[in-house]
Amino acid sequence: MKHVKGYENLSHQNKELFDTVYKLHLSSMDKEVRSFHIDEQINEVKWDPMSDCLRVYFKNGKTYKYWKNETWDQV
């Protein structure tokens, strides 16, 4: 994920959170939808201290919050 903007700025713990939730998120999608969410389609990932979660921004305009309990929500 080193090519994803912001990934290298995450703490070790937040990198692990991203990796875990991202895999779960992808596995929940059918193949067609998944193609719009592969790592090459991520614009940026960053920690949101106000919400205490990761925000993941995709090129398709969708944004997701990745939570510490290993769930996600679309913003």
C-alpha positions in Angstrom: 0.0 0.0 0.0 3.0 2.3 -0.1 1.7 3.8 -3.3 -1.5 5.0 -1.6 -1.2 8.6 -0.6 -1.1 9.0 3.2 -0.5 5.3 4.0 3.1 5.9 4.9 2.0 8.7 7.3 -0.2 6.3 9.3 1.0 4.9 12.6 1.9 1.2 12.6 -1.4 0.5 14.5 -3.4 2.4 11.9 -1.7 0.7 9.0 -2.7 -2.6 10.5 -6.3 -1.3 11.0 -6.4 -0.2 7.4 -5.0 -3.4 6.0 -7.5 -5.5 8.1 -10.6 -3.5 7.4 -9.8 -3.0 3.7 -9.5 -6.7 3.2 -12.8 -7.3 4.9 -14.4 -4.4 2.9 -13.2 -5.8 -0.4 -14.3 -9.3 0.5 -17.9 -8.1 1.1 -18.2 -6.8 -2.5 -19.1 -8.7 -5.7 -16.4 -8.7 -8.4 -17.9 -5.9 -10.4 -18.1 -3.4 -7.5 -14.7 -4.6 -6.2 -13.0 -3.3 -9.3 -13.9 0.2 -8.4 -12.4 -0.2 -4.9 -9.0 -1.9 -5.6 -6.0 -0.2 -4.1 -5.1 1.6 -7.4 -8.5 3.3 -7.0 -7.7 4.9 -3.6 -6.9 8.6 -3.7 -5.9 8.9 -0.1 -6.1 7.4 3.3 -5.8 9.5 6.5 -6.5 9.4 10.2 -9.5 11.4 11.4 -8.8 12.3 15.0 -12.3 14.0 15.4 -14.1 10.7 14.5 -11.4 8.4 15.8 -11.3 6.5 12.5 -9.5 6.2 9.1 -11.0 8.0 6.2 -10.5 6.3 2.8 -11.1 8.4 -0.3 -11.6 6.6 -3.7 -11.3 8.0 -7.2 -15.0 7.2 -7.8 -15.9 9.9 -5.3 -16.8 7.5 -2.5 -15.4 8.0 1.0 -15.5 5.4 3.8 -14.8 5.5 7.5 -12.8 2.5 8.8 -13.5 1.9 12.4 -11.4 0.3 15.1 -14.0 -2.4 15.6 -13.1 -3.5 12.0 -16.3 -2.2 10.4 -16.8 0.6 7.8 -19.4 3.1 6.8 -19.8 5.1 3.6 -19.7 8.8 4.2 
